[in-house]
Amino acid sequence: MEIRPLRADDHDAVGRLTVDAYMQVEPAAVDVDYVAELRDVASRSTGVEILVADDGGRVVGAVTYVPGPGSPAAEFTEADAAGIRMLAVAVDAQGRGVGEALTRACVARAREAGRAQVILHSTDRMATAHRLYRRLGFVRDPSIDWRPDPGPWLRGFRLRLHDRPPASRGGGEPSPVT
């Protein structure tokens, strides 16, 4: 599996897999307007970097890396932060480390850019993602929770970055990314 930047010919696949993944977990939160936003990869790629997980020529996951608070996709205001949005993995590829690889790629980009933290938001029903985030060192931060109108509460997670490189995946207890 390769993590690489989005290409124009990936737009349809990324839009479909993102909608499918979100509908599987949180169907009540994915209204018609949000489906349109998730599918419109070309529009939402302005001011961000969308990364894809490519498994032998098939896109099996995608994530939006938000480089800072000045991005139109930012859901945070902290000047030293980067963000992660719209992490999605194809239903048939879940449980294979795709989400972890995409999250680690975003953390690496934030670290390379000199950011001090990475912020993301997730709904209460995305428990599998929450376990991944915690394992990678993210901490729940209720001070950055918010609720779009309409929509479910978005729970904030924060990863403080330090000089240590990301932990490698492997045996034993995973160490945090921080």
LUMDO-667337 format. One record per atom (N, C-alpha, C): atom name; residue in three letters; x, y, z. Coordinates in pm, whole numbers, always signed. Atoms other than C-alpha are relative to their C-alpha. Layout:
REM LUMDO-667337
CA:ALA:X:Y:Z
...
//
This chain:
REM LUMDO-667337
N:MET:+85:-118:+0
CA:MET:+0:+0:+0
C:MET:+90:+124:+0
N:GLU:-75:-125:+12
CA:GLU:+128:+345:-94
C:GLU:-90:+116:+45
N:ILE:+68:-124:-35
CA:ILE:+23:+675:+67
C:ILE:+56:+106:-94
N:ARG:-44:-98:+99
CA:ARG:+36:+943:-201
C:ARG:-101:+114:-10
N:PRO:+94:-111:+21
CA:PRO:-117:+1279:-292
C:PRO:-111:-38:-98
N:LEU:+115:+16:+87
CA:LEU:-455:+1289:-460
C:LEU:+36:+39:-144
N:ARG:-9:-36:+142
CA:ARG:-462:+1288:-841
C:ARG:-142:+28:-50
N:ALA:+132:-36:+55
CA:ALA:-745:+1425:-1055
C:ALA:-84:-124:-30
N:ASP:+78:+120:+32
CA:ASP:-844:+1073:-1160
C:ASP:-44:-77:+124
N:ASP:+43:+62:-126
CA:ASP:-894:+980:-790
C:ASP:-130:+60:+54
N:HIS:+111:-74:-61
CA:HIS:-1177:+1229:-726
C:HIS:-125:-84:+20
N:ASP:+123:+79:-13
CA:ASP:-1471:+996:-796
C:ASP:+15:-110:+105
N:ALA:-21:+109:-95
CA:ALA:-1322:+705:-600
C:ALA:+5:+52:+144
N:VAL:-10:-58:-135
CA:VAL:-1237:+926:-301
C:VAL:-138:+47:+48
N:GLY:+134:-45:-37
CA:GLY:-1584:+1084:-301
C:GLY:-90:-116:+38
N:ARG:+84:+118:-28
CA:ARG:-1758:+745:-316
C:ARG:+39:-68:+130
N:LEU:-40:+75:-119
CA:LEU:-1550:+576:-51
C:LEU:-21:+81:+127
N:THR:+23:-84:-117
CA:THR:-1580:+873:+186
C:THR:-147:-3:+40
N:VAL:+143:+7:-30
CA:VAL:-1959:+879:+160
C:VAL:-36:-137:+54
N:ASP:+31:+136:-47
CA:ASP:-1979:+500:+197
C:ASP:+48:-24:+142
N:ALA:-55:+21:-134
CA:ALA:-1753:+496:+505
C:ALA:-80:+78:+104
N:TYR:+75:-81:-95
CA:TYR:-1941:+781:+674
C:TYR:-142:-51:+17
N:MET:+136:+53:-8
CA:MET:-2281:+631:+592
C:MET:-4:-128:+85
N:GLN:-6:+122:-77
CA:GLN:-2173:+302:+750
C:GLN:+1:+29:+150
N:VAL:-18:-30:-142
CA:VAL:-2085:+467:+1081
C:VAL:-104:+96:+53
N:GLU:+82:-110:-52
CA:GLU:-2304:+777:+1112
C:GLU:-104:+44:-104
N:PRO:+94:-36:+107
CA:PRO:-2593:+767:+860
C:PRO:-88:+120:+31
N:ALA:+87:-112:-36
CA:ALA:-2805:+1019:+1051
C:ALA:+70:+134:-17
N:ALA:-75:-124:+10
CA:ALA:-2527:+1278:+1031
C:ALA:+35:+37:-143
N:VAL:-39:-21:+138
CA:VAL:-2476:+1245:+657
C:VAL:-124:+40:-79
N:ASP:+116:-50:+74
CA:ASP:-2751:+1463:+515
C:ASP:+38:+30:-144
N:VAL:-21:-23:+143
CA:VAL:-2788:+1558:+149
C:VAL:+112:+101:-24
N:ASP:-104:-101:+18
CA:ASP:-2568:+1868:+184
C:ASP:+139:-56:+32
N:TYR:-131:+55:-37
CA:TYR:-2289:+1677:+360
C:TYR:+45:-105:-101
N:VAL:-35:+95:+106
CA:VAL:-2301:+1399:+100
C:VAL:+60:+75:-118
N:ALA:-52:-80:+113
CA:ALA:-2251:+1664:-168
C:ALA:+140:+52:+31
N:GLU:-132:-50:-39
CA:GLU:-1955:+1811:+25
C:GLU:+104:-112:-3
N:LEU:-93:+111:-2
CA:LEU:-1794:+1470:+77
C:LEU:+34:-49:-141
N:ARG:-21:+45:+139
CA:ARG:-1838:+1377:-291
C:ARG:+79:+100:-84
N:ASP:-63:-103:+81
CA:ASP:-1706:+1709:-425
C:ASP:+147:+18:+41
N:VAL:-141:+3:-40
CA:VAL:-1340:+1626:-378
C:VAL:+77:+117:-63
N:ALA:-71:-110:+67
CA:ALA:-1223:+1887:-631
C:ALA:-17:+131:+77
N:SER:+24:-125:-73
CA:SER:-1386:+2174:-438
C:SER:+63:-2:+138
N:ARG:-53:+3:-137
CA:ARG:-1281:+2056:-94
C:ARG:+150:-13:+5
N:SER:-145:+14:-1
CA:SER:-920:+2015:-202
C:SER:+73:+135:+0
N:THR:-62:-133:-2
CA:THR:-859:+2393:-203
C:THR:+60:+29:+137
N:GLY:-65:-39:-125
CA:GLY:-607:+2496:+62
C:GLY:+34:-114:+92
N:VAL:-32:+117:-80
CA:VAL:-550:+2141:+186
C:VAL:+79:-97:-87
N:GLU:-60:+109:+77
CA:GLU:-367:+1827:+83
C:GLU:-84:-124:+29
N:ILE:+73:+126:-16
CA:ILE:-576:+1517:+25
C:ILE:+96:-112:-35
N:LEU:-87:+116:+19
CA:LEU:-380:+1197:+64
C:LEU:-88:-122:-22
N:VAL:+74:+123:+23
CA:VAL:-493:+860:-63
C:VAL:+88:-120:+32
N:ALA:-65:+129:-17
CA:ALA:-404:+504:+25
C:ALA:-30:-79:-126
N:ASP:+12:+69:+129
CA:ASP:-341:+324:-303
C:ASP:+50:-143:+20
N:ASP:-34:+142:-16
CA:ASP:-346:-55:-288
C:ASP:-4:-66:-137
N:GLY:-9:+62:+130
CA:GLY:-227:-186:-621
C:GLY:-83:+67:-107
N:GLY:+77:-75:+99
CA:GLY:-396:+88:-822
C:GLY:-143:+28:+41
N:ARG:+135:-26:-52
CA:ARG:-715:+95:-614
C:ARG:+10:+90:+122
N:VAL:+5:-90:-115
CA:VAL:-788:+383:-377
C:VAL:-85:-66:+108
N:VAL:+70:+67:-110
CA:VAL:-879:+223:-43
C:VAL:-17:+89:+122
N:GLY:+16:-92:-112
CA:GLY:-862:+527:+183
C:GLY:+43:+139:-41
N:ALA:-36:-140:+27
CA:ALA:-829:+904:+192
C:ALA:-13:+80:+129
N:VAL:+6:-91:-113
CA:VAL:-773:+1185:+438
C:VAL:+32:+140:-50
N:THR:-28:-139:+32
CA:THR:-771:+1562:+423
C:THR:+95:+54:+107
N:TYR:-97:-62:-89
CA:TYR:-460:+1721:+576
C:TYR:-18:+152:-11
N:VAL:+22:-144:-5
CA:VAL:-529:+2081:+681
C:VAL:+128:+63:+56
N:PRO:-132:-46:-40
CA:PRO:-195:+2266:+696
C:PRO:+3:+106:+110
N:GLY:+1:-103:-103
CA:GLY:-303:+2544:+931
C:GLY:-134:+68:+9
N:PRO:+129:-64:-24
CA:PRO:-580:+2769:+1058
C:PRO:-46:+90:-114
N:GLY:+38:-84:+112
CA:GLY:-576:+2981:+741
C:GLY:-67:-76:-114
N:SER:+63:+82:+104
CA:SER:-707:+2693:+531
C:SER:-151:+12:+8
N:PRO:+146:-5:-4
CA:PRO:-1073:+2713:+428
C:PRO:-63:-123:+65
N:ALA:+54:+121:-62
CA:ALA:-1114:+2360:+568
C:ALA:+30:-9:+150
N:ALA:-40:+6:-142
CA:ALA:-976:+2443:+915
C:ALA:-122:+8:+91
N:GLU:+101:-3:-106
CA:GLU:-1199:+2366:+1211
C:GLU:+68:+33:+133
N:PHE:-76:-40:-118
CA:PHE:-949:+2517:+1456
C:PHE:+59:+137:-28
N:THR:-57:-134:+15
CA:THR:-791:+2856:+1521
C:THR:+142:+10:+54
N:GLU:-134:-3:-58
CA:GLU:-464:+2764:+1694
C:GLU:+104:+20:-109
N:ALA:-97:-36:+103
CA:ALA:-181:+2924:+1495
C:ALA:+107:-107:-20
N:ASP:-107:+100:+11
CA:ASP:+61:+2636:+1566
C:ASP:-51:-138:-37
N:ALA:+62:+131:+24
CA:ALA:-178:+2359:+1460
C:ALA:-16:-31:-148
N:ALA:+46:+56:+128
CA:ALA:-246:+2142:+1158
C:ALA:-121:-85:+36
N:GLY:+119:+78:-28
CA:GLY:-559:+1934:+1122
C:GLY:-17:-118:-92
N:ILE:+38:+117:+78
CA:ILE:-699:+1610:+997
C:ILE:-152:+2:-13
N:ARG:+144:+5:+24
CA:ARG:-1043:+1587:+837
C:ARG:-33:-112:-96
N:MET:+59:+92:+97
CA:MET:-1257:+1337:+652
C:MET:+85:-124:-26
N:LEU:-70:+127:+13
CA:LEU:-1049:+1027:+719
C:LEU:-103:-107:-32
N:ALA:+93:+105:+41
CA:ALA:-1222:+741:+539
C:ALA:+76:-116:-61
N:VAL:-58:+122:+54
CA:VAL:-1135:+383:+454
C:VAL:-112:-81:-63
N:ALA:+98:+85:+68
CA:ALA:-1318:+162:+204
C:ALA:-44:-110:+95
N:VAL:+56:+97:-93
CA:VAL:-1547:-75:+391
C:VAL:+75:-132:-5
N:ASP:-68:+130:+12
CA:ASP:-1370:-385:+255
C:ASP:+149:+6:+31
N:ALA:-142:-15:-35
CA:ALA:-1026:-246:+349
C:ALA:+20:+37:+146
N:GLN:-12:-38:-140
CA:GLN:-1101:-160:+711
C:GLN:+66:-111:+81
N:GLY:-70:+96:-85
CA:GLY:-889:-326:+978
C:GLY:+134:-44:-54
N:ARG:-128:+38:+62
CA:ARG:-581:-346:+755
C:ARG:+108:+106:+19
N:GLY:-101:-101:-27
CA:GLY:-394:-39:+886
C:GLY:-4:+120:-94
N:VAL:+9:-111:+95
CA:VAL:-510:+201:+614
C:VAL:-20:+132:+74
N:GLY:+26:-123:-76
CA:GLY:-648:+460:+857
C:GLY:+122:+43:+80
N:GLU:-121:-33:-75
CA:GLU:-334:+440:+1068
C:GLU:+106:+60:-92
N:ALA:-101:-51:+94
CA:ALA:-107:+490:+766
C:ALA:-34:+142:-45
N:LEU:+41:-134:+41
CA:LEU:-308:+793:+653
C:LEU:+17:+101:+113
N:THR:-15:-89:-116
CA:THR:-311:+943:+1004
C:THR:+148:+30:+24
N:ARG:-145:-19:-20
CA:ARG:+65:+891:+1042
C:ARG:+58:+93:-108
N:ALA:-49:-87:+107
CA:ALA:+123:+1059:+705
C:ALA:-34:+146:+29
N:CYS:+38:-137:-36
CA:CYS:-68:+1366:+824
C:CYS:+86:+52:+115
N:VAL:-84:-39:-113
CA:VAL:+125:+1374:+1152
C:VAL:+141:+32:-50
N:ALA:-134:-24:+54
CA:ALA:+452:+1350:+958
C:ALA:+4:+134:-74
N:ARG:+3:-128:+71
CA:ARG:+349:+1644:+738
C:ARG:-4:+117:+98
N:ALA:+6:-106:-101
CA:ALA:+261:+1853:+1043
C:ALA:+135:+19:+67
N:ARG:-133:-6:-64
CA:ARG:+593:+1768:+1205
C:ARG:+99:+68:-93
N:GLU:-92:-59:+99
CA:GLU:+785:+1855:+885
C:GLU:-26:+149:-18
N:ALA:+35:-141:+15
CA:ALA:+599:+2188:+868
C:ALA:+28:+80:+127
N:GLY:-31:-69:-125
CA:GLY:+704:+2270:+1225
C:GLY:-122:+29:+86
N:ARG:+120:-20:-82
CA:ARG:+353:+2252:+1368
C:ARG:+21:-61:+138
N:ALA:-14:+49:-137
CA:ALA:+326:+2199:+1744
C:ALA:-108:-99:+38
N:GLN:+111:+89:-35
CA:GLN:+1:+2005:+1737
C:GLN:-83:-33:-124
N:VAL:+94:+41:+103
CA:VAL:-251:+1821:+1523
C:VAL:-136:-13:+68
N:ILE:+135:-1:-56
CA:ILE:-623:+1868:+1585
C:ILE:-94:-70:-98
N:LEU:+104:+61:+82
CA:LEU:-913:+1661:+1461
C:LEU:-128:-9:+80
N:HIS:+131:+16:-63
CA:HIS:-1281:+1614:+1533
C:HIS:-64:-128:-51
N:SER:+62:+127:+34
CA:SER:-1487:+1297:+1533
C:SER:-134:-9:+73
N:THR:+130:+17:-66
CA:THR:-1844:+1197:+1614
C:THR:+8:-110:+105
N:ASP:+3:+100:-106
CA:ASP:-1935:+982:+1913
C:ASP:-5:-143:-55
N:ARG:+17:+134:+55
CA:ARG:-2018:+686:+1688
C:ARG:+125:-54:-69
N:MET:-122:+44:+69
CA:MET:-1668:+668:+1535
C:MET:+100:-60:+100
N:ALA:-79:+59:-108
CA:ALA:-1536:+452:+1819
C:ALA:+127:-68:-50
N:THR:-119:+65:+54
CA:THR:-1294:+255:+1601
C:THR:+108:+104:-28
N:ALA:-96:-108:+26
CA:ALA:-1129:+579:+1488
C:ALA:+54:+55:+132
N:HIS:-45:-52:-129
CA:HIS:-1113:+698:+1850
C:HIS:+110:-88:+59
N:ARG:-104:+90:-51
CA:ARG:-917:+387:+1948
C:ARG:+132:+21:-75
N:LEU:-120:-27:+79
CA:LEU:-673:+452:+1663
C:LEU:+67:+129:+47
N:TYR:-57:-129:-39
CA:TYR:-627:+816:+1760
C:TYR:+66:-8:+137
N:ARG:-60:+12:-134
CA:ARG:-566:+732:+2125
C:ARG:+129:-82:-4
N:ARG:-120:+83:+11
CA:ARG:-318:+459:+2033
C:ARG:+116:+78:-59
N:LEU:-105:-82:+62
CA:LEU:-127:+715:+1825
C:LEU:+38:+122:+85
N:GLY:-39:-107:-91
CA:GLY:-111:+957:+2117
C:GLY:-95:+119:+6
N:PHE:+99:-108:-8
CA:PHE:-410:+1184:+2052
C:PHE:-74:-10:+132
N:VAL:+71:-9:-127
CA:VAL:-593:+1298:+2364
C:VAL:-131:+73:-25
N:ARG:+128:-69:+10
CA:ARG:-960:+1390:+2390
C:ARG:+13:+137:+65
N:ASP:-4:-136:-54
CA:ASP:-994:+1764:+2443
C:ASP:-139:+63:-14
N:PRO:+136:-54:+6
CA:PRO:-1352:+1869:+2528
C:PRO:-5:+152:-24
N:SER:+2:-145:+20
CA:SER:-1249:+2236:+2508
C:SER:-12:+38:-147
N:ILE:+13:-30:+143
CA:ILE:-1251:+2210:+2127
C:ILE:-116:-75:-65
N:ASP:+122:+61:+53
CA:ASP:-1577:+2013:+2091
C:ASP:-88:+109:-61
N:TRP:+96:-95:+56
CA:TRP:-1837:+2181:+1872
C:TRP:-108:-77:-74
N:ARG:+112:+64:+69
CA:ARG:-2164:+2111:+1700
C:ARG:-47:+86:-115
N:PRO:+54:-74:+114
CA:PRO:-2252:+2220:+1348
C:PRO:-153:-6:+5
N:ASP:+146:-1:+2
CA:ASP:-2614:+2311:+1291
C:ASP:-48:-16:-143
N:PRO:+31:+118:-84
CA:PRO:-2753:+2069:+1194
C:PRO:+119:-94:+3
N:GLY:-103:+102:-5
CA:GLY:-2535:+1780:+1294
C:GLY:+28:-48:+140
N:PRO:-36:+56:-131
CA:PRO:-2395:+1567:+1574
C:PRO:+116:+78:+61
N:TRP:-116:-59:-66
CA:TRP:-2143:+1684:+1830
C:TRP:+127:-54:-63
N:LEU:-133:+38:+48
CA:LEU:-1788:+1679:+1698
C:LEU:+95:+8:+119
N:ARG:-88:+11:-117
CA:ARG:-1549:+1564:+1969
C:ARG:+144:+28:-42
N:GLY:-136:-41:+33
CA:GLY:-1204:+1721:+1969
C:GLY:+105:-95:+53
N:PHE:-119:+77:-37
CA:PHE:-879:+1527:+1977
C:PHE:+121:+84:-36
N:ARG:-119:-81:+20
CA:ARG:-535:+1684:+2005
C:ARG:+125:-87:+21
N:LEU:-129:+66:-14
CA:LEU:-186:+1546:+1950
C:LEU:+106:+108:+8
N:ARG:-111:-93:-16
CA:ARG:+101:+1752:+2086
C:ARG:+123:-65:-63
N:LEU:-117:+54:+68
CA:LEU:+409:+1706:+1868
C:LEU:+126:+40:+76
N:HIS:-129:-23:-64
CA:HIS:+757:+1677:+2013
C:HIS:+108:-41:-98
N:ASP:-111:+30:+90
CA:ASP:+1098:+1599:+1869
C:ASP:+13:-148:-36
N:ARG:-10:+143:+27
CA:ARG:+1049:+1222:+1876
C:ARG:-68:-36:-132
N:PRO:+67:+42:+123
CA:PRO:+974:+1057:+1540
C:PRO:-118:-91:+30
N:PRO:+114:+90:-22
CA:PRO:+649:+860:+1495
C:PRO:+48:-142:+30
N:ALA:-31:+139:-34
CA:ALA:+655:+512:+1646
C:ALA:-29:-90:-120
N:SER:+26:+93:+111
CA:SER:+676:+224:+1403
C:SER:-106:-100:+43
N:ARG:+102:+101:-26
CA:ARG:+395:-26:+1373
C:ARG:+73:-132:+18
N:GLY:-64:+130:-19
CA:GLY:+489:-365:+1502
C:GLY:-45:-64:+128
N:GLY:+37:+78:-117
CA:GLY:+484:-603:+1790
C:GLY:+3:+81:+127
N:GLY:+2:-63:-131
CA:GLY:+425:-517:+2150
C:GLY:-98:+115:+8
N:GLU:+89:-114:-23
CA:GLU:+243:-219:+2290
C:GLU:+44:+117:-86
N:PRO:-38:-115:+83
CA:PRO:+234:+69:+2042
C:PRO:+36:+120:+87
N:SER:-36:-121:-71
CA:SER:+408:+382:+2160
C:SER:-63:+120:-71
N:PRO:+66:-115:+62
CA:PRO:+253:+723:+2100
C:PRO:+87:+67:-105
N:VAL:-69:-72:+106
CA:VAL:+342:+937:+1802
C:VAL:+77:+118:+54
N:THR:-62:-120:-55
CA:THR:+440:+1229:+2023
C:THR:+144:-18:+33
//
